Every structure is written in C-alpha cells, then in structure tokens.
C-alpha cells in the first residue's frame, strides 16, 4: 500500500529534485492519482485501467506525467456511491463530486472529481483528481496484471495488482485518439483548446511504437475501439480506414513544418509547447514530435494492409544512405528530412513504400 509519507511537502520536493521535475504540483497530482487507483481496487471494484496514466505502470521508463484515472467497468452504469464514500473515509480525499458533462454523444461514461487538500499552497485550494469511467465490455485483445509501482511513491505491505491493456492493445487504442479530423482528440472542443491533448497522444504513441511486438494485436485493438467510437458519433461516412488516413494526414502536416496546411501545423506546434511541463527526464521538441509522427504514419499505413508485416525498425543512419522517397507527391517532400532527421525520413520512406510508391 502507498504510505502516508508520500503526501508530505518534503517528500514531494525530494522527488522533484531527484527526477528533475519542473512542476511539483504535477508530481503531487500523480501521487494522489495512484492513491485513488489503489483505493478503487482495494474497495473491490472490477475494472481495466487505461489511458495515459496507465502508461506510468506499463512502461519501465515513462517520461510523461498523466494525472487522470481512466477506467473501463464491464456492464451498465450503476451507483458507486458506497465505494466512493469508503475511498474518502480511508484516504486524503475529502469529497467527491460527479462532473456532469454533455458531449452530445451517446457514450456510456461518467466523470467524478476527487478533491484533496494540497500541501503546496493556496493556489491549489480546489485540487482534484478526475476519474473517467467508461461502461463497456473489454475492447482489448490482451489484458495483463501489473503492480502499482512508481519511483514517486513509497510502499508498505503487499502491492496492489491492477488490470491494464498490454503494449500492443493500448497502442491500438491510442492510435484512434491521434486522428483530429475524425474520431480522435480534436483541435478544439467547444471553446477549449485541445492541442496539448493531441500531443499527449502523439508522445505516448512514439513511446509505445518502440516496444510493440504484434501488429495483428495492435490492429485488433484499433479496429474494436475505432468502430465503437465511430458508432458513438454516428459517423455513417467514416470507416476505420478513414481514421488511419486522418492519422497519416496529421503526420504529413507536422512533418512538412508549415508547408502544408499551415494553420493546423501552428496548432500542433502550440500543443508541443504546452506539453513540455508534463515531460520529465527527457525532452519533446518539434524535431522529436516529427520523429514520433513519422512512426505513427508508418504504423497507420502498415495497419491498412490486408497482409500485415513486421515493423521494420530504424537502427541507424547507415540505413538511409541509399534511400530516397520516389517522386510521389505529396510525400516526396519528406526527402528533406534525410539529413537533419534521418529516423523520421526512414519511417516516411517505409510509409511510402507500403503505399506502393
């Protein structure tokens, strides 16, 4: 179990220094997010942990903070008030409120805010952790068990086990989220700028790509989630193939550095800047984003093929010496990446090769 010392200001500051974290507020939120996760499981709730925060458990060396708890509960929506009351009684959370949202979509979701008293000052007077629940059957080809473990936490006793999708399954899921013109995170939701959220998906996809080992499993996960999301939105003229094309299109825009759809490019670069406080022990600049998006474009193109092949990974600059993207507009413009970003060039070369170029 997570120990009480993790909530102290001294603990947070020591971990901030140890891991070179810019914002201690984010670190405190991560700690409380894991406390909530642990309490839900200890309270007997049957769920699958997903989303960005799950990657803090899934990856051996995560480098992005995520502070929401996203879970899937099988079956229909039902009251969780008794469990939530127990969570408040047994943790540092002092109240919970349902966050009623109207999206206009018939998605079986619920949202709750768990409030806690921050030790970092008055600016965090109404600090909370958001719990997002999707009531749906398991969409993932493979679900694994992982202990709640983190270098930001101290434990005593037996660690709690959490169910979450494996690398391939969450990669397929997250690929549906990087499709801003179809079913993914849009550039704007109402009046809210969503560019940071788009970049969160891209960062995660770039990290997961290097660890995948089964394109078939990725595709099954992608298709299941994509078809559900298309159904929720009643997009009769949209298919999973269109979603993949949307991902490739966004990748092309970012890789072109403003020479294609400059307005969207500027939005994407804004998202990169806004994501920086959430990255620790690493960096994520435009060049890193272009490398990540080249991987996404390649993977999306790979999943469009009837017969899937293994991912052809980049292993070094020597691979690209004799390569050139053929004169196949618009993607041949990415030949310009060869010198400055050979890894991004390599994956665009593989993308065009799969397209038949």
Protein Blocks (a to p, Z undefined) as FASTA:
>chain_A
ZZfklmpmklmmmmmmmnopablmlmmmmmmmmmmmmmmmmnopacddedjklmmmmpmb
dcbdcfbdcdddehjdddfklmmmmmmmmmmbfbdcdddddehiacdbdddddddddfkb
jklmmgccdddddddddfbfbdcddddddfkbccehjddddddddfklmmmmmmmmmofk
lmmccfbehjacfklmmmmmmmmmmmmmmmgcbfklmmmmmmmmmmmmmmmnopakbcfk
lmmmmmmmmmmmmmnnopaokllmmmmmmmmmmmmmmpghiacdfklmmmmmmmmmmmmm
mmmpmbdcdddddfbjklmmmgccddddfklmmmmmmmmmmmlmmmmmmmmmmnoZZ
